[in-house]
Amino acid sequence: MDTVTLHVVGVASHRAYLQYWGIDAGVFPRSTDLVLINGYYGLVNQSALAFLGILANLE
């Protein structure tokens, strides 16, 4: 996987989570390794949801 993709997905995931709670993302910065880990989990999660959506439409 590309590091840039993981970083972008990780930052987007972190910001979306904090915005859900109404918190500014600048208040809780994350280190690069945690952003990449969040990006990995976010990418795997979205891929699994897409796969399940495809399977649901095949029936």
Secondary structure by P-SEA (a helix, b strand, c coil): ccaaaaaaaaaaaaaaaaaaaccccccccccaaaaaaaaaaaaaaaaaaaaaaaaaaac
